[in-house]
């Protein structure tokens, strides 16, 4: 009779360790998946930011060069009659363009999605699922 309780306790302990091992394995797999998602999101965000910076510089350079050459054309055209007025108007155009660019940049920065939004959402789901099972 003493053999039965000993076997039951060993079986119970073995089952408990197996259950804990499975739980730890699942936890590591979940963490691994979430870290992969985090890495992917970070890479996408860095690439998106780099693209934005490059295209912003190209666009800004081309636009400023065009506006500058246009301003010189206006000043040269009115050189004999109203050169000061032409210079002031072209300066005003440059100021207006810089204000518009600053407003567009501000709107774009406010409109971008939060960093790591998908990763945080998945972690929140995981947390809710774990709380539901406990």
N, CA, C and O atoms as CSV, one atom per row, in Angstrom:
chain,resi,resn,atom,element,x,y,z
A,1,UNK,N,N,0.803,-1.192,0.000
A,1,UNK,CA,C,0.000,0.000,0.000
A,1,UNK,C,C,0.844,1.252,0.000
A,1,UNK,O,O,0.426,2.282,-0.530
A,2,UNK,N,N,2.010,1.182,0.579
A,2,UNK,CA,C,2.845,2.365,0.608
A,2,UNK,C,C,3.391,2.696,-0.777
A,2,UNK,O,O,3.803,3.832,-1.012
A,3,UNK,N,N,3.404,1.740,-1.695
A,3,UNK,CA,C,3.924,1.976,-3.046
A,3,UNK,C,C,2.976,2.860,-3.836
A,3,UNK,O,O,3.424,3.637,-4.679
A,4,UNK,N,N,1.696,2.763,-3.591
A,4,UNK,CA,C,0.742,3.555,-4.357
A,4,UNK,C,C,0.859,5.056,-4.093
A,4,UNK,O,O,0.926,5.825,-5.051
A,5,UNK,N,N,0.885,5.499,-2.852
A,5,UNK,CA,C,1.014,6.940,-2.630
A,5,UNK,C,C,2.337,7.484,-3.154
A,5,UNK,O,O,2.383,8.603,-3.664
A,6,UNK,N,N,3.412,6.709,-3.038
A,6,UNK,CA,C,4.696,7.178,-3.541
A,6,UNK,C,C,4.643,7.360,-5.045
A,6,UNK,O,O,5.147,8.358,-5.561
A,7,UNK,N,N,4.049,6.427,-5.754
A,7,UNK,CA,C,3.920,6.519,-7.204
A,7,UNK,C,C,3.046,7.699,-7.597
A,7,UNK,O,O,3.339,8.389,-8.573
A,8,UNK,N,N,1.972,7.938,-6.843
A,8,UNK,CA,C,1.094,9.068,-7.144
A,8,UNK,C,C,1.820,10.393,-6.958
A,8,UNK,O,O,1.667,11.307,-7.768
A,9,UNK,N,N,2.607,10.499,-5.899
A,9,UNK,CA,C,3.307,11.761,-5.661
A,9,UNK,C,C,4.373,11.995,-6.725
A,9,UNK,O,O,4.585,13.128,-7.159
A,10,UNK,N,N,5.039,10.932,-7.142
A,10,UNK,CA,C,6.036,11.088,-8.204
A,10,UNK,C,C,5.355,11.460,-9.518
A,10,UNK,O,O,5.861,12.299,-10.264
A,11,UNK,N,N,4.224,10.847,-9.801
A,11,UNK,CA,C,3.479,11.163,-11.025
A,11,UNK,C,C,2.950,12.587,-10.998
A,11,UNK,O,O,2.969,13.284,-12.012
A,12,UNK,N,N,2.480,13.014,-9.836
A,12,UNK,CA,C,1.975,14.380,-9.695
A,12,UNK,C,C,3.106,15.393,-9.859
A,12,UNK,O,O,2.946,16.404,-10.544
A,13,UNK,N,N,4.246,15.119,-9.229
A,13,UNK,CA,C,5.390,16.029,-9.345
A,13,UNK,C,C,5.891,16.071,-10.779
A,13,UNK,O,O,6.237,17.130,-11.302
A,14,UNK,N,N,5.924,14.898,-11.406
A,14,UNK,CA,C,6.370,14.846,-12.798
A,14,UNK,C,C,5.416,15.630,-13.701
A,14,UNK,O,O,5.846,16.356,-14.598
A,15,UNK,N,N,4.122,15.473,-13.449
A,15,UNK,CA,C,3.124,16.214,-14.232
A,15,UNK,C,C,3.223,17.708,-14.001
A,15,UNK,O,O,3.062,18.502,-14.928
A,16,UNK,N,N,3.490,18.089,-12.757
A,16,UNK,CA,C,3.628,19.510,-12.436
A,16,UNK,C,C,4.836,20.108,-13.139
A,16,UNK,O,O,4.763,21.197,-13.708
A,17,UNK,N,N,5.958,19.375,-13.092
A,17,UNK,CA,C,7.159,19.878,-13.779
A,17,UNK,C,C,6.952,19.946,-15.288
A,17,UNK,O,O,7.424,20.873,-15.947
A,18,UNK,N,N,6.254,18.973,-15.818
A,18,UNK,CA,C,5.967,18.988,-17.260
A,18,UNK,C,C,5.073,20.177,-17.611
A,18,UNK,O,O,5.291,20.851,-18.618
A,19,UNK,N,N,4.081,20.426,-16.787
A,19,UNK,CA,C,3.183,21.561,-16.995
A,19,UNK,C,C,3.944,22.886,-16.908
A,19,UNK,O,O,3.742,23.772,-17.738
A,20,UNK,N,N,4.815,23.024,-15.907
A,20,UNK,CA,C,5.626,24.237,-15.776
A,20,UNK,C,C,6.577,24.394,-16.956
A,20,UNK,O,O,6.808,25.504,-17.435
A,21,UNK,N,N,7.122,23.283,-17.416
A,21,UNK,CA,C,8.018,23.313,-18.571
A,21,UNK,C,C,7.256,23.773,-19.817
A,21,UNK,O,O,7.758,24.598,-20.580
A,22,UNK,N,N,6.052,23.245,-20.023
A,22,UNK,CA,C,5.230,23.673,-21.160
A,22,UNK,C,C,4.875,25.154,-21.058
A,22,UNK,O,O,4.907,25.876,-22.055
A,23,UNK,N,N,4.540,25.598,-19.855
A,23,UNK,CA,C,4.203,27.009,-19.646
A,23,UNK,C,C,5.401,27.908,-19.964
A,23,UNK,O,O,5.261,28.931,-20.635
A,24,UNK,N,N,6.574,27.514,-19.476
A,24,UNK,CA,C,7.780,28.303,-19.740
A,24,UNK,C,C,8.099,28.325,-21.233
A,24,UNK,O,O,8.496,29.355,-21.779
A,25,UNK,N,N,7.921,27.182,-21.881
A,25,UNK,CA,C,8.174,27.112,-23.320
A,25,UNK,C,C,7.213,28.023,-24.082
A,25,UNK,O,O,7.623,28.730,-25.003
A,26,UNK,N,N,5.956,28.007,-23.704
A,26,UNK,CA,C,4.963,28.881,-24.341
A,26,UNK,C,C,5.287,30.346,-24.103
A,26,UNK,O,O,5.176,31.169,-25.011
A,27,UNK,N,N,5.683,30.664,-22.897
A,27,UNK,CA,C,6.032,32.041,-22.552
A,27,UNK,C,C,7.231,32.530,-23.370
A,27,UNK,O,O,7.239,33.663,-23.850
A,28,UNK,N,N,8.228,31.681,-23.524
A,28,UNK,CA,C,9.401,32.044,-24.330
A,28,UNK,C,C,9.009,32.216,-25.789
A,28,UNK,O,O,9.481,33.143,-26.448
A,29,UNK,N,N,8.154,31.341,-26.306
A,29,UNK,CA,C,7.704,31.468,-27.690
A,29,UNK,C,C,6.924,32.759,-27.915
A,29,UNK,O,O,7.104,33.422,-28.937
A,30,UNK,N,N,6.069,33.116,-26.978
A,30,UNK,CA,C,5.299,34.367,-27.088
A,30,UNK,C,C,6.243,35.563,-27.057
A,30,UNK,O,O,6.105,36.491,-27.854
A,31,UNK,N,N,7.200,35.539,-26.136
A,31,UNK,CA,C,8.161,36.647,-26.050
A,31,UNK,C,C,8.985,36.746,-27.333
A,31,UNK,O,O,9.254,37.846,-27.814
A,32,UNK,N,N,9.381,35.610,-27.882
A,32,UNK,CA,C,10.158,35.602,-29.122
A,32,UNK,C,C,9.360,36.207,-30.266
A,32,UNK,O,O,9.888,37.012,-31.033
A,33,UNK,N,N,8.102,35.830,-30.385
A,33,UNK,CA,C,7.244,36.373,-31.442
A,33,UNK,C,C,7.080,37.877,-31.285
A,33,UNK,O,O,7.128,38.616,-32.269
A,34,UNK,N,N,6.888,38.329,-30.064
A,34,UNK,CA,C,6.695,39.767,-29.830
A,34,UNK,C,C,7.980,40.542,-30.114
A,34,UNK,O,O,7.924,41.658,-30.632
A,35,UNK,N,N,9.119,39.974,-29.788
A,35,UNK,CA,C,10.383,40.642,-30.094
A,35,UNK,C,C,10.629,40.717,-31.591
A,35,UNK,O,O,11.177,41.702,-32.085
A,36,UNK,N,N,10.225,39.681,-32.314
A,36,UNK,CA,C,10.333,39.724,-33.774
A,36,UNK,C,C,9.453,40.835,-34.334
A,36,UNK,O,O,9.875,41.566,-35.230
A,37,UNK,N,N,8.239,40.968,-33.818
A,37,UNK,CA,C,7.342,42.032,-34.260
A,37,UNK,C,C,7.927,43.398,-33.933
A,37,UNK,O,O,7.860,44.315,-34.752
A,38,UNK,N,N,8.496,43.540,-32.750
A,38,UNK,CA,C,9.125,44.793,-32.354
A,38,UNK,C,C,10.268,45.154,-33.292
A,38,UNK,O,O,10.390,46.303,-33.716
A,39,UNK,N,N,11.103,44.173,-33.614
A,39,UNK,CA,C,12.228,44.409,-34.518
A,39,UNK,C,C,11.740,44.833,-35.900
A,39,UNK,O,O,12.281,45.762,-36.500
A,40,UNK,N,N,10.730,44.157,-36.394
A,40,UNK,CA,C,10.179,44.492,-37.709
A,40,UNK,C,C,9.619,45.910,-37.718
A,40,UNK,O,O,9.862,46.672,-38.654
A,41,UNK,N,N,8.875,46.259,-36.683
A,41,UNK,CA,C,8.307,47.604,-36.619
A,41,UNK,C,C,9.393,48.674,-36.539
A,41,UNK,O,O,9.283,49.721,-37.178
A,42,UNK,N,N,10.428,48.419,-35.765
A,42,UNK,CA,C,11.519,49.389,-35.662
A,42,UNK,C,C,12.223,49.570,-37.006
A,42,UNK,O,O,12.545,50.694,-37.389
A,43,UNK,N,N,12.461,48.479,-37.719
A,43,UNK,CA,C,13.092,48.572,-39.032
A,43,UNK,C,C,12.223,49.358,-40.003
A,43,UNK,O,O,12.732,50.189,-40.755
A,44,UNK,N,N,10.920,49.105,-39.995
A,44,UNK,CA,C,10.008,49.835,-40.871
A,44,UNK,C,C,9.985,51.320,-40.523
A,44,UNK,O,O,9.966,52.168,-41.416
A,45,UNK,N,N,9.988,51.631,-39.252
A,45,UNK,CA,C,9.952,53.036,-38.822
A,45,UNK,C,C,11.231,53.770,-39.220
A,45,UNK,O,O,11.172,54.919,-39.660
A,46,UNK,N,N,12.375,53.125,-39.071
A,46,UNK,CA,C,13.642,53.744,-39.465
A,46,UNK,C,C,13.677,53.963,-40.973
A,46,UNK,O,O,14.113,55.015,-41.440
A,47,UNK,N,N,13.222,52.979,-41.728
A,47,UNK,CA,C,13.204,53.113,-43.182
A,47,UNK,C,C,12.250,54.225,-43.615
A,47,UNK,O,O,12.579,55.014,-44.500
A,48,UNK,N,N,11.079,54.291,-43.000
A,48,UNK,CA,C,10.100,55.331,-43.331
A,48,UNK,C,C,10.663,56.718,-43.010
A,48,UNK,O,O,10.502,57.653,-43.795
A,49,UNK,N,N,11.311,56.845,-41.875
A,49,UNK,CA,C,11.889,58.140,-41.486
A,49,UNK,C,C,13.008,58.542,-42.443
A,49,UNK,O,O,13.104,59.708,-42.824
A,50,UNK,N,N,13.851,57.596,-42.834
A,50,UNK,CA,C,14.939,57.901,-43.766
A,50,UNK,C,C,14.382,58.338,-45.115
A,50,UNK,O,O,14.878,59.293,-45.713
A,51,UNK,N,N,13.360,57.649,-45.593
A,51,UNK,CA,C,12.731,58.038,-46.857
A,51,UNK,C,C,12.161,59.449,-46.774
A,51,UNK,O,O,12.342,60.258,-47.683
A,52,UNK,N,N,11.480,59.730,-45.690
A,52,UNK,CA,C,10.899,61.066,-45.524
A,52,UNK,C,C,11.972,62.154,-45.527
A,52,UNK,O,O,11.799,63.204,-46.147
A,53,UNK,N,N,13.059,61.903,-44.846
A,53,UNK,CA,C,14.138,62.894,-44.782
A,53,UNK,C,C,14.750,63.121,-46.160
A,53,UNK,O,O,14.962,64.265,-46.562
A,54,UNK,N,N,15.033,62.048,-46.883
A,54,UNK,CA,C,15.639,62.187,-48.213
A,54,UNK,C,C,14.710,62.945,-49.145
A,54,UNK,O,O,15.128,63.898,-49.803
A,55,UNK,N,N,13.450,62.526,-49.204
A,55,UNK,CA,C,12.523,63.201,-50.111
A,55,UNK,C,C,12.224,64.632,-49.668
A,55,UNK,O,O,11.970,65.497,-50.507
A,56,UNK,N,N,12.251,64.884,-48.397
A,56,UNK,CA,C,12.055,66.263,-47.925
A,56,UNK,C,C,13.199,67.158,-48.390
A,56,UNK,O,O,12.965,68.281,-48.835
A,57,UNK,N,N,14.432,66.670,-48.290
A,57,UNK,CA,C,15.576,67.468,-48.744
A,57,UNK,C,C,15.557,67.678,-50.250
A,57,UNK,O,O,15.814,68.787,-50.719
A,58,UNK,N,N,15.262,66.645,-51.007
A,58,UNK,CA,C,15.207,66.779,-52.468
A,58,UNK,C,C,14.122,67.777,-52.857
A,58,UNK,O,O,14.352,68.671,-53.671
A,59,UNK,N,N,12.964,67.619,-52.281
A,59,UNK,CA,C,11.845,68.517,-52.587
A,59,UNK,C,C,12.154,69.950,-52.176
A,59,UNK,O,O,11.898,70.892,-52.927
A,60,UNK,N,N,12.698,70.104,-50.998
A,60,UNK,CA,C,13.020,71.438,-50.502
A,60,UNK,C,C,14.078,72.110,-51.363
A,60,UNK,O,O,13.953,73.290,-51.691
A,61,UNK,N,N,15.106,71.378,-51.730
A,61,UNK,CA,C,16.166,71.939,-52.558
A,61,UNK,C,C,15.627,72.379,-53.919
A,61,UNK,O,O,15.913,73.488,-54.372
A,62,UNK,N,N,14.854,71.521,-54.566
A,62,UNK,CA,C,14.309,71.850,-55.885
A,62,UNK,C,C,13.349,73.042,-55.810
A,62,UNK,O,O,13.394,73.938,-56.652
A,63,UNK,N,N,12.493,73.042,-54.807
A,63,UNK,CA,C,11.531,74.143,-54.671
A,63,UNK,C,C,12.237,75.458,-54.375
A,63,UNK,O,O,11.902,76.487,-54.962
A,64,UNK,N,N,13.198,75.436,-53.481
A,64,UNK,CA,C,13.911,76.675,-53.165
A,64,UNK,C,C,14.723,77.189,-54.343
A,64,UNK,O,O,14.803,78.398,-54.562
A,65,UNK,N,N,15.319,76.293,-55.095
A,65,UNK,CA,C,16.064,76.708,-56.280
A,65,UNK,C,C,15.130,77.348,-57.308
A,65,UNK,O,O,15.465,78.374,-57.900
A,66,UNK,N,N,13.966,76.745,-57.518
A,66,UNK,CA,C,12.990,77.295,-58.464
A,66,UNK,C,C,12.478,78.654,-57.999
A,66,UNK,O,O,12.373,79.586,-58.797
A,67,UNK,N,N,12.168,78.767,-56.739
A,67,UNK,CA,C,11.662,80.043,-56.222
A,67,UNK,C,C,12.758,81.108,-56.267
A,67,UNK,O,O,12.490,82.261,-56.604
A,68,UNK,N,N,13.978,80.731,-55.931
A,68,UNK,CA,C,15.090,81.676,-55.969
A,68,UNK,C,C,15.333,82.193,-57.397
A,68,UNK,O,O,15.506,83.393,-57.611
A,69,UNK,N,N,15.342,81.287,-58.347
A,69,UNK,CA,C,15.533,81.716,-59.740
A,69,UNK,C,C,14.365,82.560,-60.227
A,69,UNK,O,O,14.551,83.518,-60.977
A,70,UNK,N,N,13.166,82.203,-59.798
A,70,UNK,CA,C,11.999,83.038,-60.142
A,70,UNK,C,C,12.105,84.417,-59.522
A,70,UNK,O,O,11.771,85.413,-60.163
A,71,UNK,N,N,12.564,84.487,-58.285
A,71,UNK,CA,C,12.727,85.786,-57.611
A,71,UNK,C,C,13.781,86.625,-58.314
A,71,UNK,O,O,13.598,87.829,-58.489
A,72,UNK,N,N,14.879,86.004,-58.720
A,72,UNK,CA,C,15.904,86.746,-59.468
A,72,UNK,C,C,15.358,87.266,-60.787
A,72,UNK,O,O,15.674,88.383,-61.196
A,73,UNK,N,N,14.547,86.467,-61.446
A,73,UNK,CA,C,13.942,86.898,-62.703
A,73,UNK,C,C,13.063,88.128,-62.486
A,73,UNK,O,O,13.124,89.078,-63.267
A,74,UNK,N,N,12.255,88.118,-61.441
A,74,UNK,CA,C,11.391,89.269,-61.148
A,74,UNK,C,C,12.239,90.493,-60.813
A,74,UNK,O,O,11.956,91.589,-61.296
A,75,UNK,N,N,13.255,90.322,-60.008
A,75,UNK,CA,C,14.102,91.464,-59.636
A,75,UNK,C,C,14.818,92.028,-60.865
A,75,UNK,O,O,14.886,93.245,-61.042
A,76,UNK,N,N,15.348,91.149,-61.706
A,76,UNK,CA,C,16.024,91.622,-62.928
A,76,UNK,C,C,15.060,92.324,-63.872
A,76,UNK,O,O,15.431,93.297,-64.529
A,77,UNK,N,N,13.835,91.841,-63.943
A,77,UNK,CA,C,12.847,92.456,-64.831
A,77,UNK,C,C,12.529,93.888,-64.369
A,77,UNK,O,O,12.406,94.791,-65.197
A,78,UNK,N,N,12.400,94.092,-63.076
A,78,UNK,CA,C,12.059,95.414,-62.551
A,78,UNK,C,C,13.300,96.188,-62.067
A,78,UNK,O,O,13.165,97.111,-61.264
A,79,UNK,N,N,14.461,95.840,-62.524
A,79,UNK,CA,C,15.697,96.458,-62.060
A,79,UNK,C,C,15.711,97.969,-62.277
A,79,UNK,O,O,16.137,98.707,-61.389
A,80,UNK,N,N,15.267,98.434,-63.409
A,80,UNK,CA,C,15.318,99.871,-63.717
A,80,UNK,C,C,14.185,100.667,-63.088
A,80,UNK,O,O,14.331,101.871,-62.881
A,81,UNK,N,N,13.056,100.027,-62.776
A,81,UNK,CA,C,11.911,100.796,-62.285
A,81,UNK,C,C,11.635,100.582,-60.792
A,81,UNK,O,O,11.628,101.545,-60.025
A,82,UNK,N,N,11.412,99.362,-60.380
A,82,UNK,CA,C,10.991,99.093,-58.996
A,82,UNK,C,C,11.783,97.944,-58.378
A,82,UNK,O,O,11.202,96.967,-57.906
A,83,UNK,N,N,13.078,98.063,-58.381
A,83,UNK,CA,C,13.881,96.932,-57.888
A,83,UNK,C,C,13.681,96.678,-56.396
A,83,UNK,O,O,13.679,95.519,-55.983
A,84,UNK,N,N,13.513,97.715,-55.570
A,84,UNK,CA,C,13.309,97.523,-54.142
A,84,UNK,C,C,11.972,96.832,-53.869
A,84,UNK,O,O,11.901,95.917,-53.049
A,85,UNK,N,N,10.924,97.265,-54.546
A,85,UNK,CA,C,9.610,96.636,-54.388
A,85,UNK,C,C,9.658,95.169,-54.829
A,85,UNK,O,O,9.090,94.301,-54.165
A,86,UNK,N,N,10.324,94.898,-55.931
A,86,UNK,CA,C,10.444,93.516,-56.420
A,86,UNK,C,C,11.217,92.664,-55.410
A,86,UNK,O,O,10.840,91.519,-55.158
A,87,UNK,N,N,12.278,93.200,-54.836
A,87,UNK,CA,C,13.065,92.453,-53.847
A,87,UNK,C,C,12.232,92.177,-52.595
A,87,UNK,O,O,12.293,91.077,-52.048
A,88,UNK,N,N,11.449,93.169,-52.132
A,88,UNK,CA,C,10.597,92.971,-50.960
A,88,UNK,C,C,9.502,91.940,-51.215
A,88,UNK,O,O,9.204,91.120,-50.346
A,89,UNK,N,N,8.907,91.979,-52.395
A,89,UNK,CA,C,7.848,91.013,-52.721
A,89,UNK,C,C,8.417,89.601,-52.790
A,89,UNK,O,O,7.809,88.667,-52.266
A,90,UNK,N,N,9.563,89.434,-53.421
A,90,UNK,CA,C,10.148,88.093,-53.507
A,90,UNK,C,C,10.575,87.592,-52.122
A,90,UNK,O,O,10.476,86.399,-51.833
A,91,UNK,N,N,11.044,88.494,-51.277
A,91,UNK,CA,C,11.374,88.103,-49.900
A,91,UNK,C,C,10.112,87.653,-49.169
A,91,UNK,O,O,10.140,86.665,-48.435
A,92,UNK,N,N,9.026,88.358,-49.362
A,92,UNK,CA,C,7.745,87.973,-48.760
A,92,UNK,C,C,7.280,86.601,-49.231
A,92,UNK,O,O,6.720,85.827,-48.455
A,93,UNK,N,N,7.515,86.307,-50.502
A,93,UNK,CA,C,7.159,84.986,-51.028
A,93,UNK,C,C,7.968,83.903,-50.314
A,93,UNK,O,O,7.430,82.864,-49.934
A,94,UNK,N,N,9.265,84.157,-50.135
A,94,UNK,CA,C,10.106,83.186,-49.421
A,94,UNK,C,C,9.618,82.983,-47.987
A,94,UNK,O,O,9.557,81.851,-47.508
A,95,UNK,N,N,9.280,84.043,-47.320
A,95,UNK,CA,C,8.771,83.930,-45.944
A,95,UNK,C,C,7.465,83.141,-45.927
A,95,UNK,O,O,7.272,82.277,-45.071
A,96,UNK,N,N,6.572,83.430,-46.863
A,96,UNK,CA,C,5.301,82.705,-46.950
A,96,UNK,C,C,5.508,81.218,-47.199
A,96,UNK,O,O,4.834,80.386,-46.592
A,97,UNK,N,N,6.428,80.884,-48.081
A,97,UNK,CA,C,6.724,79.478,-48.346
A,97,UNK,C,C,7.293,78.773,-47.119
A,97,UNK,O,O,6.953,77.622,-46.844
A,98,UNK,N,N,8.138,79.452,-46.401
A,98,UNK,CA,C,8.707,78.817,-45.203
A,98,UNK,C,C,7.638,78.593,-44.138
A,98,UNK,O,O,7.675,77.578,-43.443
A,99,UNK,N,N,6.704,79.501,-43.997
A,99,UNK,CA,C,5.604,79.329,-43.040
A,99,UNK,C,C,4.716,78.155,-43.459
A,99,UNK,O,O,4.334,77.331,-42.627
A,100,UNK,N,N,4.391,78.085,-44.755
A,100,UNK,CA,C,3.574,76.962,-45.250
A,100,UNK,C,C,4.282,75.633,-45.021
A,100,UNK,O,O,3.656,74.662,-44.594
A,101,UNK,N,N,5.568,75.581,-45.298
A,101,UNK,CA,C,6.329,74.345,-45.104
A,101,UNK,C,C,6.341,73.939,-43.631
A,101,UNK,O,O,6.218,72.757,-43.309
A,102,UNK,N,N,6.487,74.895,-42.762
A,102,UNK,CA,C,6.490,74.593,-41.321
A,102,UNK,C,C,5.132,74.057,-40.881
A,102,UNK,O,O,5.074,73.139,-40.063
A,103,UNK,N,N,4.043,74.607,-41.402
A,103,UNK,CA,C,2.709,74.127,-41.058
A,103,UNK,C,C,2.465,72.710,-41.575
A,103,UNK,O,O,1.889,71.879,-40.873
A,104,UNK,N,N,2.901,72.440,-42.795
A,104,UNK,CA,C,2.745,71.090,-43.355
A,104,UNK,C,C,3.556,70.080,-42.546
A,104,UNK,O,O,3.073,68.989,-42.243
A,105,UNK,N,N,4.781,70.443,-42.199
A,105,UNK,CA,C,5.625,69.550,-41.408
A,105,UNK,C,C,5.001,69.262,-40.048
A,105,UNK,O,O,5.022,68.121,-39.585
A,106,UNK,N,N,4.456,70.270,-39.415
A,106,UNK,CA,C,3.802,70.093,-38.116
A,106,UNK,C,C,2.604,69.155,-38.238
A,106,UNK,O,O,2.404,68.284,-37.392
A,107,UNK,N,N,1.806,69.335,-39.297
A,107,UNK,CA,C,0.639,68.472,-39.499
A,107,UNK,C,C,1.066,67.020,-39.744
A,107,UNK,O,O,0.425,66.095,-39.246
A,108,UNK,N,N,2.125,66.822,-40.495
A,108,UNK,CA,C,2.601,65.460,-40.777
A,108,UNK,C,C,3.135,64.795,-39.515
A,108,UNK,O,O,2.915,63.603,-39.302
A,109,UNK,N,N,3.822,65.542,-38.689
A,109,UNK,CA,C,4.350,64.969,-37.453
A,109,UNK,C,C,3.231,64.598,-36.483
A,109,UNK,O,O,3.332,63.602,-35.766
A,110,UNK,N,N,2.184,65.385,-36.461
A,110,UNK,CA,C,1.053,65.086,-35.574
A,110,UNK,C,C,0.217,63.929,-36.107
A,110,UNK,O,O,-0.406,63.212,-35.324
A,111,UNK,N,N,0.191,63.732,-37.421
A,111,UNK,CA,C,-0.658,62.714,-38.028
A,111,UNK,C,C,-0.050,61.334,-38.117
A,111,UNK,O,O,-0.730,60.392,-38.523
A,112,UNK,N,N,1.208,61.185,-37.751
A,112,UNK,CA,C,1.835,59.866,-37.880
A,112,UNK,C,C,1.354,58.954,-36.762
A,112,UNK,O,O,1.024,59.417,-35.670
A,113,UNK,N,N,1.316,57.646,-37.041
A,113,UNK,CA,C,0.862,56.710,-36.006
A,113,UNK,C,C,1.893,56.608,-34.882
A,113,UNK,O,O,3.077,56.861,-35.100
A,114,UNK,N,N,1.448,56.241,-33.690
A,114,UNK,CA,C,2.385,56.107,-32.564
A,114,UNK,C,C,3.423,55.020,-32.838
A,114,UNK,O,O,3.137,54.022,-33.500
A,115,UNK,N,N,4.595,55.227,-32.333
A,115,UNK,CA,C,5.687,54.277,-32.497
A,115,UNK,C,C,5.356,52.963,-31.783
A,115,UNK,O,O,4.915,52.971,-30.634
A,116,UNK,N,N,5.565,51.857,-32.455
A,116,UNK,CA,C,5.365,50.507,-31.921
A,116,UNK,C,C,3.913,50.243,-31.519
A,116,UNK,O,O,3.661,49.513,-30.561
A,117,UNK,N,N,2.979,50.816,-32.225
A,117,UNK,CA,C,1.564,50.673,-31.902
A,117,UNK,C,C,1.103,49.220,-32.001
A,117,UNK,O,O,0.386,48.739,-31.123
A,118,UNK,N,N,1.509,48.515,-33.063
A,118,UNK,CA,C,1.097,47.125,-33.233
A,118,UNK,C,C,1.686,46.221,-32.151
A,118,UNK,O,O,1.006,45.330,-31.641
A,119,UNK,N,N,2.934,46.450,-31.809
A,119,UNK,CA,C,3.569,45.642,-30.771
A,119,UNK,C,C,2.858,45.836,-29.434
A,119,UNK,O,O,2.583,44.866,-28.728
A,120,UNK,N,N,2.566,47.071,-29.092
A,120,UNK,CA,C,1.872,47.342,-27.827
A,120,UNK,C,C,0.480,46.722,-27.817
A,120,UNK,O,O,0.030,46.241,-26.776
A,121,UNK,N,N,-0.209,46.723,-28.955
A,121,UNK,CA,C,-1.535,46.116,-29.032
A,121,UNK,C,C,-1.456,44.606,-28.832
A,121,UNK,O,O,-2.290,44.030,-28.134
A,122,UNK,N,N,-0.464,43.964,-29.437
A,122,UNK,CA,C,-0.302,42.522,-29.265
A,122,UNK,C,C,0.062,42.168,-27.824
A,122,UNK,O,O,-0.432,41.177,-27.287
A,123,UNK,N,N,0.911,42.962,-27.205
A,123,UNK,CA,C,1.261,42.704,-25.802
A,123,UNK,C,C,0.050,42.881,-24.893
A,123,UNK,O,O,-0.109,42.144,-23.920
A,124,UNK,N,N,-0.805,43.855,-25.205
A,124,UNK,CA,C,-2.024,44.053,-24.417
A,124,UNK,C,C,-2.960,42.851,-24.571
A,124,UNK,O,O,-3.584,42.421,-23.601
A,125,UNK,N,N,-3.056,42.310,-25.789
A,125,UNK,CA,C,-3.871,41.104,-26.004
A,125,UNK,C,C,-3.316,39.932,-25.196
A,125,UNK,O,O,-4.065,39.193,-24.557
A,126,UNK,N,N,-2.000,39.776,-25.234
A,126,UNK,CA,C,-1.363,38.694,-24.472
A,126,UNK,C,C,-1.658,38.838,-22.983
A,126,UNK,O,O,-1.991,37.863,-22.310
A,127,UNK,N,N,-1.534,40.060,-22.476
A,127,UNK,CA,C,-1.789,40.314,-21.056
A,127,UNK,C,C,-3.243,39.961,-20.705
A,127,UNK,O,O,-3.504,39.325,-19.684
A,128,UNK,N,N,-4.179,40.378,-21.559
A,128,UNK,CA,C,-5.584,40.098,-21.304
A,128,UNK,C,C,-5.878,38.593,-21.340
A,128,UNK,O,O,-6.663,38.087,-20.537
A,129,UNK,N,N,-5.243,37.889,-22.277
A,129,UNK,CA,C,-5.443,36.437,-22.360
A,129,UNK,C,C,-4.873,35.736,-21.131
A,129,UNK,O,O,-5.486,34.807,-20.605
A,130,UNK,N,N,-3.707,36.175,-20.673
A,130,UNK,CA,C,-3.107,35.560,-19.487
A,130,UNK,C,C,-3.955,35.834,-18.246
A,130,UNK,O,O,-4.105,34.956,-17.395
A,131,UNK,N,N,-4.502,37.023,-18.136
A,131,UNK,CA,C,-5.358,37.336,-16.985
A,131,UNK,C,C,-6.638,36.517,-17.027
A,131,UNK,O,O,-7.171,36.142,-15.983
A,132,UNK,N,N,-7.139,36.233,-18.236
A,132,UNK,CA,C,-8.350,35.437,-18.369
A,132,UNK,C,C,-8.148,33.995,-17.959
A,132,UNK,O,O,-9.086,33.346,-17.497
A,133,UNK,N,N,-6.915,33.474,-18.123
A,133,UNK,CA,C,-6.635,32.082,-17.782
A,133,UNK,C,C,-6.254,31.921,-16.314
A,133,UNK,O,O,-6.281,30.803,-15.800
A,134,UNK,N,N,-5.910,32.974,-15.645
A,134,UNK,CA,C,-5.492,32.845,-14.239
A,134,UNK,C,C,-6.647,32.905,-13.289
A,134,UNK,O,O,-6.455,32.811,-12.077
